[in-house]
């Protein structure tokens, strides 16, 4: 696995990442937040302390950004105003 970096990642994915890819991002990232509308996304089978999943029935980037700010703002993922 790769060396962990001080960088956090936020990814929007429904079907491209495999379970191995999710584990890779977790191993590489300080924090990894996945946004998906796929109930069967492989990330749901991964148990990593730094993995956070935002599931939405229907994609709303505005709601996702608000959730990122409200739940993960302390991670300093990004500074924004919604």
mmCIF file as gemmi writes it, N, C-alpha and C atoms, coordinates in Angstrom:
data_model
loop_
_atom_site.group_PDB
_atom_site.id
_atom_site.type_symbol
_atom_site.label_atom_id
_atom_site.label_alt_id
_atom_site.label_comp_id
_atom_site.label_asym_id
_atom_site.label_entity_id
_atom_site.label_seq_id
_atom_site.pdbx_PDB_ins_code
_atom_site.Cartn_x
_atom_site.Cartn_y
_atom_site.Cartn_z
_atom_site.occupancy
_atom_site.B_iso_or_equiv
_atom_site.pdbx_formal_charge
_atom_site.auth_seq_id
_atom_site.auth_asym_id
_atom_site.pdbx_PDB_model_num
ATOM 1 N N . UNK Axp A 1 ? 0.836 -1.185 0 1 0 ? 1 A 1
ATOM 2 C CA . UNK Axp A 1 ? 0 0 0 1 0 ? 1 A 1
ATOM 3 C C . UNK Axp A 1 ? 0.882 1.25 0 1 0 ? 1 A 1
ATOM 4 N N . UNK Axp A 2 ? 0.34 2.361 -0.475 1 0 ? 2 A 1
ATOM 5 C CA . UNK Axp A 2 ? 1.121 3.598 -0.58 1 0 ? 2 A 1
ATOM 6 C C . UNK Axp A 2 ? 1.366 4.239 0.787 1 0 ? 2 A 1
ATOM 7 N N . UNK Axp A 3 ? 2.264 5.187 0.794 1 0 ? 3 A 1
ATOM 8 C CA . UNK Axp A 3 ? 2.557 5.957 1.993 1 0 ? 3 A 1
ATOM 9 C C . UNK Axp A 3 ? 1.432 6.963 2.217 1 0 ? 3 A 1
ATOM 10 N N . UNK Axp A 4 ? 0.976 7.074 3.452 1 0 ? 4 A 1
ATOM 11 C CA . UNK Axp A 4 ? -0.092 8.023 3.782 1 0 ? 4 A 1
ATOM 12 C C . UNK Axp A 4 ? 0.422 9.448 3.639 1 0 ? 4 A 1
ATOM 13 N N . UNK Axp A 5 ? -0.412 10.31 3.101 1 0 ? 5 A 1
ATOM 14 C CA . UNK Axp A 5 ? -0.067 11.718 2.921 1 0 ? 5 A 1
ATOM 15 C C . UNK Axp A 5 ? -0.922 12.566 3.865 1 0 ? 5 A 1
ATOM 16 N N . UNK Axp A 6 ? -0.588 13.835 4.068 1 0 ? 6 A 1
ATOM 17 C CA . UNK Axp A 6 ? -1.401 14.714 4.912 1 0 ? 6 A 1
ATOM 18 C C . UNK Axp A 6 ? -2.601 15.287 4.161 1 0 ? 6 A 1
ATOM 19 N N . UNK Axp A 7 ? -2.882 14.769 2.986 1 0 ? 7 A 1
ATOM 20 C CA . UNK Axp A 7 ? -3.95 15.288 2.129 1 0 ? 7 A 1
ATOM 21 C C . UNK Axp A 7 ? -5.232 14.479 2.33 1 0 ? 7 A 1
ATOM 22 N N . UNK Axp A 8 ? -6.37 15.174 2.383 1 0 ? 8 A 1
ATOM 23 C CA . UNK Axp A 8 ? -7.671 14.52 2.435 1 0 ? 8 A 1
ATOM 24 C C . UNK Axp A 8 ? -8.298 14.59 1.048 1 0 ? 8 A 1
ATOM 25 N N . UNK Axp A 9 ? -9.07 13.554 0.703 1 0 ? 9 A 1
ATOM 26 C CA . UNK Axp A 9 ? -9.701 13.494 -0.607 1 0 ? 9 A 1
ATOM 27 C C . UNK Axp A 9 ? -11.211 13.396 -0.471 1 0 ? 9 A 1
ATOM 28 N N . UNK Axp A 10 ? -11.908 14.042 -1.396 1 0 ? 10 A 1
ATOM 29 C CA . UNK Axp A 10 ? -13.354 13.888 -1.545 1 0 ? 10 A 1
ATOM 30 C C . UNK Axp A 10 ? -13.577 13.445 -2.978 1 0 ? 10 A 1
ATOM 31 N N . UNK Axp A 11 ? -14.255 12.309 -3.137 1 0 ? 11 A 1
ATOM 32 C CA . UNK Axp A 11 ? -14.511 11.776 -4.472 1 0 ? 11 A 1
ATOM 33 C C . UNK Axp A 11 ? -15.998 11.543 -4.668 1 0 ? 11 A 1
ATOM 34 N N . UNK Axp A 12 ? -16.467 11.799 -5.862 1 0 ? 12 A 1
ATOM 35 C CA . UNK Axp A 12 ? -17.831 11.488 -6.267 1 0 ? 12 A 1
ATOM 36 C C . UNK Axp A 12 ? -17.738 10.28 -7.186 1 0 ? 12 A 1
ATOM 37 N N . UNK Axp A 13 ? -18.328 9.153 -6.783 1 0 ? 13 A 1
ATOM 38 C CA . UNK Axp A 13 ? -18.209 7.93 -7.574 1 0 ? 13 A 1
ATOM 39 C C . UNK Axp A 13 ? -19.428 7.051 -7.373 1 0 ? 13 A 1
ATOM 40 N N . UNK Axp A 14 ? -19.885 6.441 -8.457 1 0 ? 14 A 1
ATOM 41 C CA . UNK Axp A 14 ? -20.996 5.496 -8.378 1 0 ? 14 A 1
ATOM 42 C C . UNK Axp A 14 ? -20.599 4.088 -8.782 1 0 ? 14 A 1
ATOM 43 N N . UNK Axp A 15 ? -19.598 3.953 -9.69 1 0 ? 15 A 1
ATOM 44 C CA . UNK Axp A 15 ? -19.298 2.606 -10.163 1 0 ? 15 A 1
ATOM 45 C C . UNK Axp A 15 ? -17.859 2.376 -10.615 1 0 ? 15 A 1
ATOM 46 N N . UNK Axp A 16 ? -17.004 3.369 -10.564 1 0 ? 16 A 1
ATOM 47 C CA . UNK Axp A 16 ? -15.648 3.193 -11.082 1 0 ? 16 A 1
ATOM 48 C C . UNK Axp A 16 ? -14.68 2.624 -10.056 1 0 ? 16 A 1
ATOM 49 N N . UNK Axp A 17 ? -14.786 3.051 -8.809 1 0 ? 17 A 1
ATOM 50 C CA . UNK Axp A 17 ? -13.881 2.555 -7.783 1 0 ? 17 A 1
ATOM 51 C C . UNK Axp A 17 ? -14.232 1.123 -7.389 1 0 ? 17 A 1
ATOM 52 N N . UNK Axp A 18 ? -13.214 0.3 -7.285 1 0 ? 18 A 1
ATOM 53 C CA . UNK Axp A 18 ? -13.395 -1.056 -6.766 1 0 ? 18 A 1
ATOM 54 C C . UNK Axp A 18 ? -13.11 -1.018 -5.264 1 0 ? 18 A 1
ATOM 55 N N . UNK Axp A 19 ? -13.309 -2.147 -4.598 1 0 ? 19 A 1
ATOM 56 C CA . UNK Axp A 19 ? -12.986 -2.226 -3.178 1 0 ? 19 A 1
ATOM 57 C C . UNK Axp A 19 ? -11.491 -1.936 -2.962 1 0 ? 19 A 1
ATOM 58 N N . UNK Axp A 20 ? -10.661 -2.466 -3.863 1 0 ? 20 A 1
ATOM 59 C CA . UNK Axp A 20 ? -9.218 -2.212 -3.776 1 0 ? 20 A 1
ATOM 60 C C . UNK Axp A 20 ? -8.93 -0.715 -3.928 1 0 ? 20 A 1
ATOM 61 N N . UNK Axp A 21 ? -9.618 -0.051 -4.857 1 0 ? 21 A 1
ATOM 62 C CA . UNK Axp A 21 ? -9.426 1.386 -5.061 1 0 ? 21 A 1
ATOM 63 C C . UNK Axp A 21 ? -9.81 2.201 -3.841 1 0 ? 21 A 1
ATOM 64 N N . UNK Axp A 22 ? -10.886 1.809 -3.177 1 0 ? 22 A 1
ATOM 65 C CA . UNK Axp A 22 ? -11.317 2.497 -1.956 1 0 ? 22 A 1
ATOM 66 C C . UNK Axp A 22 ? -10.255 2.321 -0.875 1 0 ? 22 A 1
ATOM 67 N N . UNK Axp A 23 ? -9.76 1.095 -0.716 1 0 ? 23 A 1
ATOM 68 C CA . UNK Axp A 23 ? -8.717 0.826 0.278 1 0 ? 23 A 1
ATOM 69 C C . UNK Axp A 23 ? -7.446 1.616 -0.043 1 0 ? 23 A 1
ATOM 70 N N . UNK Axp A 24 ? -7.13 1.747 -1.331 1 0 ? 24 A 1
ATOM 71 C CA . UNK Axp A 24 ? -5.964 2.522 -1.753 1 0 ? 24 A 1
ATOM 72 C C . UNK Axp A 24 ? -6.11 3.978 -1.321 1 0 ? 24 A 1
ATOM 73 N N . UNK Axp A 25 ? -7.276 4.589 -1.605 1 0 ? 25 A 1
ATOM 74 C CA . UNK Axp A 25 ? -7.487 5.983 -1.219 1 0 ? 25 A 1
ATOM 75 C C . UNK Axp A 25 ? -7.429 6.138 0.292 1 0 ? 25 A 1
ATOM 76 N N . UNK Axp A 26 ? -7.957 5.178 1.028 1 0 ? 26 A 1
ATOM 77 C CA . UNK Axp A 26 ? -7.896 5.241 2.498 1 0 ? 26 A 1
ATOM 78 C C . UNK Axp A 26 ? -6.448 5.169 2.978 1 0 ? 26 A 1
ATOM 79 N N . UNK Axp A 27 ? -5.67 4.293 2.358 1 0 ? 27 A 1
ATOM 80 C CA . UNK Axp A 27 ? -4.266 4.149 2.756 1 0 ? 27 A 1
ATOM 81 C C . UNK Axp A 27 ? -3.457 5.394 2.412 1 0 ? 27 A 1
ATOM 82 N N . UNK Axp A 28 ? -3.825 6.08 1.357 1 0 ? 28 A 1
ATOM 83 C CA . UNK Axp A 28 ? -3.081 7.238 0.856 1 0 ? 28 A 1
ATOM 84 C C . UNK Axp A 28 ? -3.491 8.553 1.536 1 0 ? 28 A 1
ATOM 85 N N . UNK Axp A 29 ? -4.737 8.63 2.014 1 0 ? 29 A 1
ATOM 86 C CA . UNK Axp A 29 ? -5.308 9.891 2.478 1 0 ? 29 A 1
ATOM 87 C C . UNK Axp A 29 ? -5.319 10.027 3.99 1 0 ? 29 A 1
ATOM 88 N N . UNK Axp A 30 ? -5.27 11.267 4.405 1 0 ? 30 A 1
ATOM 89 C CA . UNK Axp A 30 ? -5.514 11.563 5.812 1 0 ? 30 A 1
ATOM 90 C C . UNK Axp A 30 ? -6.971 11.205 6.124 1 0 ? 30 A 1
ATOM 91 N N . UNK Axp A 31 ? -7.892 11.732 5.333 1 0 ? 31 A 1
ATOM 92 C CA . UNK Axp A 31 ? -9.319 11.406 5.412 1 0 ? 31 A 1
ATOM 93 C C . UNK Axp A 31 ? -9.816 11.207 3.99 1 0 ? 31 A 1
ATOM 94 N N . UNK Axp A 32 ? -10.735 10.274 3.807 1 0 ? 32 A 1
ATOM 95 C CA . UNK Axp A 32 ? -11.296 10.008 2.479 1 0 ? 32 A 1
ATOM 96 C C . UNK Axp A 32 ? -12.812 10.032 2.584 1 0 ? 32 A 1
ATOM 97 N N . UNK Axp A 33 ? -13.433 10.959 1.876 1 0 ? 33 A 1
ATOM 98 C CA . UNK Axp A 33 ? -14.882 11.083 1.861 1 0 ? 33 A 1
ATOM 99 C C . UNK Axp A 33 ? -15.367 10.708 0.464 1 0 ? 33 A 1
ATOM 100 N N . UNK Axp A 34 ? -16.254 9.732 0.409 1 0 ? 34 A 1
ATOM 101 C CA . UNK Axp A 34 ? -16.842 9.287 -0.856 1 0 ? 34 A 1
ATOM 102 C C . UNK Axp A 34 ? -18.293 9.725 -0.892 1 0 ? 34 A 1
ATOM 103 N N . UNK Axp A 35 ? -18.691 10.349 -1.99 1 0 ? 35 A 1
ATOM 104 C CA . UNK Axp A 35 ? -20.087 10.724 -2.207 1 0 ? 35 A 1
ATOM 105 C C . UNK Axp A 35 ? -20.617 9.811 -3.296 1 0 ? 35 A 1
ATOM 106 N N . UNK Axp A 36 ? -21.745 9.126 -3.019 1 0 ? 36 A 1
ATOM 107 C CA . UNK Axp A 36 ? -22.289 8.18 -3.987 1 0 ? 36 A 1
ATOM 108 C C . UNK Axp A 36 ? -23.806 8.103 -3.908 1 0 ? 36 A 1
ATOM 109 N N . UNK Axp A 37 ? -24.405 7.7 -5.022 1 0 ? 37 A 1
ATOM 110 C CA . UNK Axp A 37 ? -25.836 7.402 -5.063 1 0 ? 37 A 1
ATOM 111 C C . UNK Axp A 37 ? -26.048 5.905 -5.275 1 0 ? 37 A 1
ATOM 112 N N . UNK Axp A 38 ? -24.967 5.144 -5.219 1 0 ? 38 A 1
ATOM 113 C CA . UNK Axp A 38 ? -25.011 3.703 -5.463 1 0 ? 38 A 1
ATOM 114 C C . UNK Axp A 38 ? -25.098 2.963 -4.127 1 0 ? 38 A 1
ATOM 115 N N . UNK Axp A 39 ? -26.248 2.364 -3.839 1 0 ? 39 A 1
ATOM 116 C CA . UNK Axp A 39 ? -26.447 1.613 -2.591 1 0 ? 39 A 1
ATOM 117 C C . UNK Axp A 39 ? -25.5 0.425 -2.486 1 0 ? 39 A 1
ATOM 118 N N . UNK Axp A 40 ? -25.034 -0.074 -3.627 1 0 ? 40 A 1
ATOM 119 C CA . UNK Axp A 40 ? -24.176 -1.253 -3.663 1 0 ? 40 A 1
ATOM 120 C C . UNK Axp A 40 ? -22.712 -0.909 -3.929 1 0 ? 40 A 1
ATOM 121 N N . UNK Axp A 41 ? -22.326 0.315 -3.652 1 0 ? 41 A 1
ATOM 122 C CA . UNK Axp A 41 ? -20.942 0.72 -3.901 1 0 ? 41 A 1
ATOM 123 C C . UNK Axp A 41 ? -19.994 -0.136 -3.06 1 0 ? 41 A 1
ATOM 124 N N . UNK Axp A 42 ? -18.865 -0.564 -3.633 1 0 ? 42 A 1
ATOM 125 C CA . UNK Axp A 42 ? -17.906 -1.39 -2.892 1 0 ? 42 A 1
ATOM 126 C C . UNK Axp A 42 ? -17.39 -0.74 -1.596 1 0 ? 42 A 1
ATOM 127 N N . UNK Axp A 43 ? -17.463 0.56 -1.493 1 0 ? 43 A 1
ATOM 128 C CA . UNK Axp A 43 ? -16.987 1.244 -0.288 1 0 ? 43 A 1
ATOM 129 C C . UNK Axp A 43 ? -17.762 0.801 0.956 1 0 ? 43 A 1
ATOM 130 N N . UNK Axp A 44 ? -18.998 0.386 0.782 1 0 ? 44 A 1
ATOM 131 C CA . UNK Axp A 44 ? -19.795 -0.054 1.926 1 0 ? 44 A 1
ATOM 132 C C . UNK Axp A 44 ? -19.253 -1.355 2.526 1 0 ? 44 A 1
ATOM 133 N N . UNK Axp A 45 ? -18.38 -2.052 1.801 1 0 ? 45 A 1
ATOM 134 C CA . UNK Axp A 45 ? -17.763 -3.284 2.297 1 0 ? 45 A 1
ATOM 135 C C . UNK Axp A 45 ? -16.392 -3.045 2.924 1 0 ? 45 A 1
ATOM 136 N N . UNK Axp A 46 ? -15.965 -1.802 2.967 1 0 ? 46 A 1
ATOM 137 C CA . UNK Axp A 46 ? -14.644 -1.462 3.489 1 0 ? 46 A 1
ATOM 138 C C . UNK Axp A 46 ? -14.796 -0.826 4.867 1 0 ? 46 A 1
ATOM 139 N N . UNK Axp A 47 ? -13.99 -1.282 5.791 1 0 ? 47 A 1
ATOM 140 C CA . UNK Axp A 47 ? -14.005 -0.731 7.143 1 0 ? 47 A 1
ATOM 141 C C . UNK Axp A 47 ? -12.646 -0.102 7.43 1 0 ? 47 A 1
ATOM 142 N N . UNK Axp A 48 ? -12.58 1.2 7.257 1 0 ? 48 A 1
ATOM 143 C CA . UNK Axp A 48 ? -11.355 1.957 7.531 1 0 ? 48 A 1
ATOM 144 C C . UNK Axp A 48 ? -11.736 3.161 8.376 1 0 ? 48 A 1
ATOM 145 N N . UNK Axp A 49 ? -10.894 3.489 9.332 1 0 ? 49 A 1
ATOM 146 C CA . UNK Axp A 49 ? -11.184 4.585 10.251 1 0 ? 49 A 1
ATOM 147 C C . UNK Axp A 49 ? -11.339 5.925 9.543 1 0 ? 49 A 1
ATOM 148 N N . UNK Axp A 50 ? -10.614 6.124 8.454 1 0 ? 50 A 1
ATOM 149 C CA . UNK Axp A 50 ? -10.636 7.424 7.773 1 0 ? 50 A 1
ATOM 150 C C . UNK Axp A 50 ? -11.575 7.458 6.566 1 0 ? 50 A 1
ATOM 151 N N . UNK Axp A 51 ? -12.409 6.434 6.41 1 0 ? 51 A 1
ATOM 152 C CA . UNK Axp A 51 ? -13.374 6.392 5.309 1 0 ? 51 A 1
ATOM 153 C C . UNK Axp A 51 ? -14.713 6.942 5.783 1 0 ? 51 A 1
ATOM 154 N N . UNK Axp A 52 ? -15.231 7.902 5.045 1 0 ? 52 A 1
ATOM 155 C CA . UNK Axp A 52 ? -16.528 8.51 5.343 1 0 ? 52 A 1
ATOM 156 C C . UNK Axp A 52 ? -17.339 8.469 4.056 1 0 ? 52 A 1
ATOM 157 N N . UNK Axp A 53 ? -18.57 7.986 4.144 1 0 ? 53 A 1
ATOM 158 C CA . UNK Axp A 53 ? -19.419 7.852 2.956 1 0 ? 53 A 1
ATOM 159 C C . UNK Axp A 53 ? -20.638 8.751 3.119 1 0 ? 53 A 1
ATOM 160 N N . UNK Axp A 54 ? -20.86 9.568 2.11 1 0 ? 54 A 1
ATOM 161 C CA . UNK Axp A 54 ? -22.095 10.358 2.035 1 0 ? 54 A 1
ATOM 162 C C . UNK Axp A 54 ? -22.947 9.695 0.961 1 0 ? 54 A 1
ATOM 163 N N . UNK Axp A 55 ? -24.021 9.042 1.408 1 0 ? 55 A 1
ATOM 164 C CA . UNK Axp A 55 ? -24.929 8.394 0.456 1 0 ? 55 A 1
ATOM 165 C C . UNK Axp A 55 ? -26.118 9.32 0.228 1 0 ? 55 A 1
ATOM 166 N N . UNK Axp A 56 ? -26.493 9.455 -1.042 1 0 ? 56 A 1
ATOM 167 C CA . UNK Axp A 56 ? -27.676 10.237 -1.408 1 0 ? 56 A 1
ATOM 168 C C . UNK Axp A 56 ? -28.525 9.405 -2.357 1 0 ? 56 A 1
ATOM 169 N N . UNK Axp A 57 ? -29.841 9.431 -2.177 1 0 ? 57 A 1
ATOM 170 C CA . UNK Axp A 57 ? -30.73 8.737 -3.114 1 0 ? 57 A 1
ATOM 171 C C . UNK Axp A 57 ? -30.614 9.341 -4.509 1 0 ? 57 A 1
ATOM 172 N N . UNK Axp A 58 ? -30.532 10.663 -4.54 1 0 ? 58 A 1
ATOM 173 C CA . UNK Axp A 58 ? -30.383 11.4 -5.798 1 0 ? 58 A 1
ATOM 174 C C . UNK Axp A 58 ? -29.295 12.441 -5.589 1 0 ? 58 A 1
ATOM 175 N N . UNK Axp A 59 ? -28.383 12.551 -6.522 1 0 ? 59 A 1
ATOM 176 C CA . UNK Axp A 59 ? -27.241 13.436 -6.364 1 0 ? 59 A 1
ATOM 177 C C . UNK Axp A 59 ? -27.654 14.901 -6.228 1 0 ? 59 A 1
ATOM 178 N N . UNK Axp A 60 ? -27.149 15.512 -5.175 1 0 ? 60 A 1
ATOM 179 C CA . UNK Axp A 60 ? -27.301 16.945 -4.963 1 0 ? 60 A 1
ATOM 180 C C . UNK Axp A 60 ? -25.947 17.462 -4.497 1 0 ? 60 A 1
ATOM 181 N N . UNK Axp A 61 ? -25.232 18.125 -5.385 1 0 ? 61 A 1
ATOM 182 C CA . UNK Axp A 61 ? -23.922 18.657 -5.01 1 0 ? 61 A 1
ATOM 183 C C . UNK Axp A 61 ? -24.038 19.71 -3.92 1 0 ? 61 A 1
ATOM 184 N N . UNK Axp A 62 ? -25.1 20.492 -3.967 1 0 ? 62 A 1
ATOM 185 C CA . UNK Axp A 62 ? -25.305 21.506 -2.928 1 0 ? 62 A 1
ATOM 186 C C . UNK Axp A 62 ? -25.432 20.844 -1.557 1 0 ? 62 A 1
ATOM 187 N N . UNK Axp A 63 ? -26.268 19.803 -1.457 1 0 ? 63 A 1
ATOM 188 C CA . UNK Axp A 63 ? -26.429 19.1 -0.181 1 0 ? 63 A 1
ATOM 189 C C . UNK Axp A 63 ? -25.136 18.413 0.236 1 0 ? 63 A 1
ATOM 190 N N . UNK Axp A 64 ? -24.404 17.873 -0.721 1 0 ? 64 A 1
ATOM 191 C CA . UNK Axp A 64 ? -23.134 17.209 -0.41 1 0 ? 64 A 1
ATOM 192 C C . UNK Axp A 64 ? -22.133 18.214 0.162 1 0 ? 64 A 1
ATOM 193 N N . UNK Axp A 65 ? -22.059 19.402 -0.432 1 0 ? 65 A 1
ATOM 194 C CA . UNK Axp A 65 ? -21.149 20.431 0.074 1 0 ? 65 A 1
ATOM 195 C C . UNK Axp A 65 ? -21.542 20.891 1.476 1 0 ? 65 A 1
ATOM 196 N N . UNK Axp A 66 ? -22.847 20.991 1.708 1 0 ? 66 A 1
ATOM 197 C CA . UNK Axp A 66 ? -23.317 21.384 3.041 1 0 ? 66 A 1
ATOM 198 C C . UNK Axp A 66 ? -22.952 20.308 4.062 1 0 ? 66 A 1
ATOM 199 N N . UNK Axp A 67 ? -23.141 19.029 3.698 1 0 ? 67 A 1
ATOM 200 C CA . UNK Axp A 67 ? -22.763 17.934 4.592 1 0 ? 67 A 1
ATOM 201 C C . UNK Axp A 67 ? -21.259 17.93 4.847 1 0 ? 67 A 1
ATOM 202 N N . UNK Axp A 68 ? -20.477 18.153 3.817 1 0 ? 68 A 1
ATOM 203 C CA . UNK Axp A 68 ? -19.028 18.205 3.99 1 0 ? 68 A 1
ATOM 204 C C . UNK Axp A 68 ? -18.646 19.305 4.973 1 0 ? 68 A 1
ATOM 205 N N . UNK Axp A 69 ? -19.247 20.45 4.806 1 0 ? 69 A 1
ATOM 206 C CA . UNK Axp A 69 ? -18.95 21.58 5.692 1 0 ? 69 A 1
ATOM 207 C C . UNK Axp A 69 ? -19.385 21.273 7.132 1 0 ? 69 A 1
ATOM 208 N N . UNK Axp A 70 ? -20.6 20.756 7.286 1 0 ? 70 A 1
ATOM 209 C CA . UNK Axp A 70 ? -21.158 20.544 8.618 1 0 ? 70 A 1
ATOM 210 C C . UNK Axp A 70 ? -20.508 19.37 9.354 1 0 ? 70 A 1
ATOM 211 N N . UNK Axp A 71 ? -20.258 18.273 8.649 1 0 ? 71 A 1
ATOM 212 C CA . UNK Axp A 71 ? -19.729 17.067 9.299 1 0 ? 71 A 1
ATOM 213 C C . UNK Axp A 71 ? -18.212 17.006 9.321 1 0 ? 71 A 1
ATOM 214 N N . UNK Axp A 72 ? -17.59 17.525 8.29 1 0 ? 72 A 1
ATOM 215 C CA . UNK Axp A 72 ? -16.154 17.335 8.139 1 0 ? 72 A 1
ATOM 216 C C . UNK Axp A 72 ? -15.384 18.634 8.053 1 0 ? 72 A 1
ATOM 217 N N . UNK Axp A 73 ? -16.003 19.733 8.356 1 0 ? 73 A 1
ATOM 218 C CA . UNK Axp A 73 ? -15.356 21.036 8.265 1 0 ? 73 A 1
ATOM 219 C C . UNK Axp A 73 ? -14.109 21.145 9.119 1 0 ? 73 A 1
ATOM 220 N N . UNK Axp A 74 ? -14.085 20.421 10.231 1 0 ? 74 A 1
ATOM 221 C CA . UNK Axp A 74 ? -12.921 20.447 11.115 1 0 ? 74 A 1
ATOM 222 C C . UNK Axp A 74 ? -11.708 19.806 10.458 1 0 ? 74 A 1
ATOM 223 N N . UNK Axp A 75 ? -11.937 19.025 9.397 1 0 ? 75 A 1
ATOM 224 C CA . UNK Axp A 75 ? -10.826 18.388 8.688 1 0 ? 75 A 1
ATOM 225 C C . UNK Axp A 75 ? -10.123 19.37 7.778 1 0 ? 75 A 1
ATOM 226 N N . UNK Axp A 76 ? -10.655 20.573 7.648 1 0 ? 76 A 1
ATOM 227 C CA . UNK Axp A 76 ? -10.099 21.574 6.738 1 0 ? 76 A 1
ATOM 228 C C . UNK Axp A 76 ? -10.046 21.063 5.314 1 0 ? 76 A 1
ATOM 229 N N . UNK Axp A 77 ? -11.129 20.389 4.879 1 0 ? 77 A 1
ATOM 230 C CA . UNK Axp A 77 ? -11.186 19.896 3.512 1 0 ? 77 A 1
ATOM 231 C C . UNK Axp A 77 ? -11.201 21.065 2.54 1 0 ? 77 A 1
ATOM 232 N N . UNK Axp A 78 ? -11.977 22.078 2.87 1 0 ? 78 A 1
ATOM 233 C CA . UNK Axp A 78 ? -12.086 23.231 1.988 1 0 ? 78 A 1
ATOM 234 C C . UNK Axp A 78 ? -12.789 24.348 2.766 1 0 ? 78 A 1
ATOM 235 N N . UNK Axp A 79 ? -12.542 25.56 2.39 1 0 ? 79 A 1
ATOM 236 C CA . UNK Axp A 79 ? -13.199 26.684 3.037 1 0 ? 79 A 1
ATOM 237 C C . UNK Axp A 79 ? -14.21 27.249 2.039 1 0 ? 79 A 1
ATOM 238 N N . UNK Axp A 80 ? -15.474 27.167 2.36 1 0 ? 80 A 1
ATOM 239 C CA . UNK Axp A 80 ? -16.512 27.61 1.433 1 0 ? 80 A 1
ATOM 240 C C . UNK Axp A 80 ? -17.669 28.248 2.177 1 0 ? 80 A 1
ATOM 241 N N . UNK Axp A 81 ? -18.551 28.823 1.415 1 0 ? 81 A 1
ATOM 242 C CA . UNK Axp A 81 ? -19.805 29.349 1.94 1 0 ? 81 A 1
ATOM 243 C C . UNK Axp A 81 ? -20.919 28.844 1.059 1 0 ? 81 A 1
ATOM 244 N N . UNK Axp A 82 ? -21.937 28.241 1.652 1 0 ? 82 A 1
ATOM 245 C CA . UNK Axp A 82 ? -23.096 27.738 0.889 1 0 ? 82 A 1
ATOM 246 C C . UNK Axp A 82 ? -24.301 28.579 1.195 1 0 ? 82 A 1
